[in-house]
Amino acid sequence: MRSAPSSWQLPPSVVVREERHFGDRIVRCFAERPRSVYDAFLAAVRARPGAEALVCGATRLSYGQLAERAGRVAAWLASAGVRKGDRVALLLGNRVEFATALLGILHLGAIAVPIGTRLQNPEIEYIVGHCGARVLLHESSLAARVSGVAAARFHEPFAEGDSAPPAAGVEEEDTAIILYTSGTTGRPKGAMLTHFNIVHSLLHFQYCMGLGPQDRTMLAVPASHVTGVVALMLTAWNAHGALVVMPEFKARDYLELASRERITHTILVPAMYNLCLLDPQFDRYDLSAWRVGGYGGAPMPQATIAALAQKCPSLGLMNAYGATETTSPATMMPPALTAAHSDSVGLTVPCGEIVVAESGELWIRGPMVVPGYWDNPEATAQSFVDGYWRSGDVGSKDAGGFVRVFDRLKDMINRGGYKVFSVEVENVLGHHPAVLE
């Protein structure tokens, strides 16, 4: 294997050191960090109790109000029998209740299990049963989806208790969130995102994107996805900023909301940026506050990068690469280098490490890499080796530390002995004037 050092520069006051975690993993860590995800949120509550924390439709909550609501949800969950370490499944869309339920669960030291609202009864039943959820919180409109699911069911708007019990003490390596990955074969696997994993991802976003209390983050992707819950929701609160929630992405609605709320930061997939640019009224919206635009999941066309540079000169685009198993980011691209390195997903995050195996597969290690899959030792043994997560992606890393992702290992095409990556075919098609996407 071969590796190259990351080029990310941390502030001089940020100390990184090697620590042992999850048994025998030796990883680089931020020496100063919150003890848990909920501690990170409480730090914002203490520092800015009256500042805006959550905006969703007509609802606006300060940090103090959000903490109070989360505490009442925690009290209600405790009355329903939820204790530290219990799993609570969330079949909730992008709404206030997702945020208050997530924080209420973390307050109790329980484990949140977000479920995508597009999943159907068989998938929901499997996830709830596999994780052993004690409670399933779901929207009343999705009651038919949970018919027959073997868990105590409560739909929103759920009752709230009078006062919250004291916040539970948790260890860094305790699981905070289980996210089930869809996978390409077999049943979904529940990646165990620990407090240790999530806290490091929050700090990676904070330092690499330069986020702070002045930032207003837009959540326009599903909150049940690692990007939504970690990269946007929890990251915004860790930075002591505001989170603005879109129930569902529509380009015109996004532009209107981003302009009205003076959004400074978000993460979208390239198709979302393209849909915004295609809106004939794009130029009438004031997006001058928008300074950080993360993207991932697919290559960003050069034409899109150029169009955004022209229309939003203050916007810095940052490609990012990661997965549920890496608690979101494994790489990020400094905005100033995006145009010159449009074929790269960026540099390895400060505490991470990426090596290229002999097969060309990218192996990822660091404090953000989860310890394994919930109640699935076989899958854990197959995917995690010597502290590295085997990504299943074919890629490369050059002398400057820039990482490139070519294809999924299983999707690579062998044409007469020549390796053809599907992304190469897609890139050629994308340059044809008759191809929109």
C-alpha positions in Angstrom: 0.0 0.0 0.0 1.0 3.6 -0.5 -0.1 6.8 1.2 0.6 10.5 1.1 0.1 13.1 3.9 -2.9 15.4 3.9 -2.3 19.1 3.2 -5.0 20.5 5.4 -3.7 23.1 7.7 -5.2 23.3 11.1 -5.2 26.4 13.3 -2.0 26.6 15.5 -4.1 26.2 18.7 -5.6 22.8 17.5 -3.6 19.9 18.9 -3.7 16.4 17.2 -2.4 13.4 19.0 -2.4 9.6 18.5 -4.7 7.6 20.7 -5.9 4.0 21.1 -9.6 3.3 20.5 -11.9 0.4 19.8 -9.5 -2.1 21.1 -6.4 -2.0 19.0 -6.9 1.0 16.7 -4.3 3.7 16.8 -5.7 6.8 15.3 -5.0 10.6 15.1 -7.5 12.5 17.3 -8.2 16.1 18.3 -6.9 16.5 21.8 -9.6 19.0 22.8 -13.1 17.8 21.9 -16.6 17.4 23.4 -17.1 14.2 25.4 -20.3 13.4 23.5 -22.6 14.6 20.8 -25.1 15.9 23.4 -22.3 17.7 25.2 -21.4 19.5 22.0 -25.0 20.7 21.7 -25.2 21.8 25.4 -22.0 23.8 24.9 -23.9 25.8 22.3 -26.9 26.1 24.6 -24.7 27.6 27.3 -22.9 29.9 25.0 -25.8 31.2 23.0 -29.1 30.4 24.8 -31.1 33.2 23.0 -29.5 32.7 19.6 -31.5 31.1 16.8 -30.9 27.3 16.6 -33.6 25.9 14.4 -35.9 27.3 11.7 -38.5 25.1 10.0 -41.5 26.7 8.3 -43.1 29.1 10.8 -41.3 27.7 13.8 -38.2 29.4 15.1 -36.5 28.1 18.2 -33.6 29.5 20.1 -31.0 27.2 21.6 -32.7 27.5 25.0 -36.1 26.7 23.5 -34.7 23.7 21.5 -33.0 22.3 24.6 -36.3 22.7 26.6 -38.3 20.9 23.9 -35.7 18.1 23.7 -35.8 17.8 27.4 -39.6 17.3 27.4 -39.2 14.6 24.7 -36.6 12.9 26.8 -39.0 13.0 29.8 -41.7 11.4 27.6 -39.4 8.7 26.3 -38.2 7.9 29.8 -41.9 7.5 30.8 -42.2 5.1 27.9 -39.4 3.0 29.4 -36.5 4.2 27.3 -33.2 3.9 29.1 -29.5 4.4 28.3 -28.4 2.2 25.5 -32.0 1.5 24.2 -32.7 2.0 20.5 -35.3 4.4 19.4 -36.3 4.3 15.7 -37.2 7.6 13.9 -39.5 7.4 10.9 -39.6 11.1 10.5 -39.0 13.5 7.7 -37.2 16.9 7.8 -39.2 18.6 10.5 -38.9 20.0 14.0 -39.8 16.7 15.6 -36.8 15.0 14.0 -34.5 17.5 15.8 -36.2 17.4 19.2 -36.6 13.6 19.1 -32.9 13.1 18.2 -31.7 15.4 21.0 -34.2 13.8 23.4 -32.8 10.4 22.7 -29.2 11.6 23.1 -30.2 13.3 26.3 -31.1 9.9 27.7 -27.9 8.2 26.4 -30.1 6.1 24.2 -29.4 5.3 20.5 -31.2 7.0 17.6 -32.0 4.9 14.6 -33.2 7.2 11.7 -35.1 5.5 8.9 -35.7 7.0 5.5 -39.3 7.9 5.0 -39.3 6.4 1.5 -38.7 2.9 2.8 -41.6 0.5 2.8 -43.0 -1.9 5.4 -40.5 -4.9 4.8 -37.4 -2.7 5.2 -38.9 -0.8 8.2 -39.9 -4.0 9.9 -36.4 -5.5 9.3 -34.5 -2.5 10.7 -36.8 -2.1 13.7 -36.5 -5.8 14.5 -32.8 -6.1 13.8 -31.8 -3.2 16.1 -34.3 -4.2 18.7 -35.9 -0.8 18.9 -37.9 -0.2 22.1 -39.9 2.6 20.5 -40.6 3.7 17.0 -41.6 7.3 16.5 -43.3 7.9 13.2 -45.4 10.5 11.4 -49.1 9.8 11.5 -49.3 9.9 7.7 -46.9 6.8 7.6 -49.0 4.7 9.9 -49.7 2.2 7.1 -46.0 1.6 6.6 -45.5 0.4 10.2 -48.5 -2.0 10.2 -47.3 -5.2 12.0 -44.0 -3.8 13.0 -43.1 -5.4 16.3 -42.2 -2.4 18.4 -44.1 0.0 20.6 -45.4 2.6 18.2 -46.0 6.3 18.9 -46.9 8.8 16.2 -46.4 12.5 16.1 -47.4 14.9 17.5 -46.2 12.9 20.5 -46.8 13.8 24.1 -44.1 15.5 26.0 -43.2 15.1 29.7 -43.0 17.9 32.3 -39.3 17.8 33.1 -36.4 15.9 31.8 -34.3 13.6 33.9 -30.6 14.5 34.3 -28.6 14.0 31.1 -27.1 10.5 31.0 -23.4 10.0 31.2 -22.0 8.2 28.2 -18.6 7.0 27.1 -17.0 8.3 23.9 -17.1 4.9 22.3 -20.7 4.3 23.1 -23.0 4.2 20.0 -25.0 7.4 19.5 -26.7 6.7 16.1 -27.2 3.6 14.0 -27.6 4.2 10.3 -28.6 1.4 8.1 -26.8 1.3 4.7 -28.8 0.1 1.7 -25.9 -1.9 0.2 -26.1 -3.6 -3.2 -26.8 -7.1 -2.0 -28.4 -8.7 1.0 -30.0 -7.0 4.0 -29.0 -3.5 5.1 -26.2 -3.2 7.6 -26.5 -0.9 10.7 -23.3 1.2 11.0 -22.7 2.1 14.6 -21.8 5.8 14.7 -20.3 6.4 18.1 -20.0 9.7 20.0 -16.3 9.6 19.3 -16.9 9.1 15.6 -19.5 11.9 15.3 -17.6 14.4 17.3 -14.5 14.1 15.1 -16.6 14.5 12.0 -18.2 17.7 13.5 -14.7 19.1 14.2 -13.5 18.1 10.7 -16.3 20.1 9.2 -15.8 23.0 11.5 -12.1 23.4 10.8 -12.1 22.6 7.1 -15.1 24.7 6.3 -14.4 27.4 8.7 -17.8 27.2 10.4 -18.8 29.4 13.3 -21.7 31.1 15.1 -22.2 33.4 12.2 -23.2 30.6 9.9 -26.7 29.7 8.8 -26.9 26.1 7.5 -29.5 24.8 5.1 -30.7 21.2 5.6 -32.2 20.3 2.2 -31.2 16.6 2.0 -32.9 13.9 4.2 -32.2 14.2 7.9 -32.2 10.4 8.1 -29.0 10.2 5.9 -25.5 10.7 7.3 -25.1 13.9 5.4 -28.3 15.3 6.8 -27.9 14.3 10.5 -24.2 14.6 10.9 -22.8 16.9 8.2 -25.6 19.5 8.5 -27.8 19.2 11.5 -25.3 18.3 14.2 -22.5 20.3 12.5 -24.5 23.5 12.6 -25.1 23.2 16.3 -21.5 22.2 17.1 -20.5 25.5 15.3 -23.1 27.3 17.4 -24.9 28.5 14.2 -28.5 28.2 13.0 -30.1 25.3 11.1 -32.8 26.0 8.5 -34.8 23.0 7.5 -36.4 22.3 4.2 -39.1 19.5 4.4 -38.4 18.6 0.8 -36.0 19.9 -1.9 -37.4 21.9 -4.8 -35.1 24.3 -6.6 -37.3 27.3 -6.6 -38.2 26.8 -2.9 -34.5 26.4 -2.1 -33.5 29.6 -3.8 -36.3 31.6 -2.1 -35.5 30.2 1.3 -31.7 30.6 0.9 -32.2 34.2 -0.1 -34.7 35.0 2.7 -32.7 33.3 5.5 -29.3 34.5 4.3 -28.0 30.9 4.1 -24.2 30.7 4.3 -23.5 27.0 4.3 -25.1 23.8 2.9 -24.2 20.4 1.3 -26.1 19.3 -1.8 -25.6 16.7 -4.6 -24.5 18.1 -8.0 -27.9 17.5 -9.5 -29.4 19.9 -7.0 -27.0 22.7 -8.0 -27.9 22.1 -11.6 -31.6 22.3 -10.9 -31.1 25.6 -9.2 -29.1 26.9 -12.1 -31.8 25.8 -14.5 -34.4 28.0 -12.8 -35.0 30.9 -15.1 -35.4 33.2 -12.1 -32.1 32.3 -10.5 -30.6 35.7 -11.0 -33.4 37.5 -9.0 -32.4 35.8 -5.7 -29.8 37.4 -3.5 -27.4 34.6 -2.6 -24.5 36.8 -1.6 -24.4 35.4 1.9 -23.8 31.8 0.6 -20.1 31.2 1.1 -19.7 27.4 1.6 -21.3 24.9 -0.9 -20.3 21.3 -0.2 -21.1 18.5 -2.6 -20.6 14.8 -3.1 -22.1 11.6 -4.3 -21.3 12.4 -8.0 -18.8 14.4 -10.0 -19.6 18.1 -10.4 -19.5 19.1 -14.1 -16.9 21.7 -15.0 -19.7 23.8 -16.6 -21.6 23.8 -13.3 -18.5 24.9 -11.4 -18.0 27.7 -13.9 -21.6 28.8 -13.8 -21.7 29.0 -10.0 -18.4 30.9 -10.0 -20.0 33.5 -12.3 -23.4 33.8 -10.6 -22.2 33.3 -7.0 -18.7 34.8 -6.8 -18.7 34.5 -2.9 -19.5 30.8 -3.0 -16.7 28.4 -2.3 -17.4 24.9 -3.6 -16.0 22.0 -1.6 -16.1 18.4 -3.0 -16.3 15.8 -0.2 -16.1 12.1 -0.2 -17.2 9.7 2.5 -19.8 7.2 3.6 -22.0 6.2 6.4 -19.1 4.0 7.7 -16.8 7.1 7.8 -19.5 9.2 9.6 -19.6 11.4 6.5 -16.3 13.1 5.4 -13.1 11.2 4.6 -11.9 13.9 2.2 -12.7 17.5 1.5 -11.5 19.9 -1.2 -10.3 23.4 -0.2 -12.5 25.8 -2.1 -9.6 27.6 -3.8 -8.5 24.4 -5.4 -11.9 23.1 -6.7 -11.6 24.5 -10.2 -8.0 23.3 -10.7 -8.8 19.8 -9.3 -12.3 19.1 -10.5 -11.5 15.4 -11.0 -10.5 15.0 -7.3 -12.7 14.6 -4.2 -10.2 16.5 -2.2 -7.6 16.0 0.6 -7.8 13.5 3.4 -9.4 15.1 6.5 -6.8 16.2 9.1 -7.2 13.2 11.4 -7.9 10.6 8.7 -5.7 8.4 6.5 -6.4 6.9 3.1 -4.3 4.3 1.5 -4.6 2.6 -1.9 -4.5 -1.2 -1.7 -2.9 -3.4 -4.4 -6.3 -3.9 -6.0 -6.8 -0.1 -6.3 -9.4 -0.1 -3.5 -9.4 2.9 -1.1 -8.9 1.9 2.5 -9.8 4.5 5.1 -8.8 4.9 8.7 -9.3 7.5 11.4 -11.4 8.5 14.4 -14.4 9.0 12.2 -14.4 5.3 11.0 -17.1 3.3 12.8 -16.2 0.3 14.8 -18.5 -2.0 12.8 -22.1 -3.0 12.1 -24.7 -3.6 14.7 -25.1 -7.3 15.5 -23.3 -8.4 12.3 -19.9 -9.7 13.1 -19.5 -11.4 9.7 -20.0 -8.1 7.8 -17.8 -6.3 10.3 -14.9 -8.8 9.8 -15.2 -8.5 6.0 -15.3 -4.7 5.8 -12.9 -3.6 8.6 -9.2 -4.7 8.5 -6.5 -3.5 10.9 -8.6 -0.4 11.7 -9.2 0.4 8.0 -12.6 0.4 6.4 -12.5 -1.2 2.9 -14.5 1.3 0.9 -15.2 -0.9 -2.2 -14.2 2.1 -4.3 -11.4 2.1 -6.8 -9.3 5.2 -6.7 -5.9 6.9 -6.4 -3.9 9.4 -4.4 -1.2 11.6 -5.9 1.9 13.0 -4.4 0.0 16.2 -3.4 -2.5 14.2 -1.4 -5.4 14.6 -3.8 -7.7 11.6 -3.8 -9.6 10.5 -6.9 -12.5 8.0 -7.0 -12.9 6.1 -10.3 -15.6 3.5 -9.7 -17.0 0.9 -7.4 -14.8 -2.2 -7.4 -17.7 -4.3 -8.4 -18.8 -2.0 -11.3 -15.5 -1.8 -13.1 -15.8 -3.0 -16.7 -13.2 -5.4 -18.2 -13.1 -4.8 -22.0 -10.6 -7.1 -23.6 -8.2 -6.8 -20.7 -8.6 -3.0 -20.4 -10.2 -1.6 -17.2 -13.0 0.8 -18.0 -14.6 2.9 -15.2 -18.2 3.7 -15.6 -17.5 7.3 -14.4 -15.3 7.8 -17.5 -18.2 6.8 -19.7 -20.6 9.2 -17.8 -18.1 12.1 -18.1 -17.9 11.7 -21.9 -21.7 11.6 -22.1 -22.0 14.6 -19.8 -20.0 16.8 -22.2 -22.5 16.2 -25.1 -24.6 19.3 -25.5 -27.8 17.2 -25.8 -27.2 15.5 -22.4 -28.5 17.5 -19.4 -27.4 15.0 -16.7 
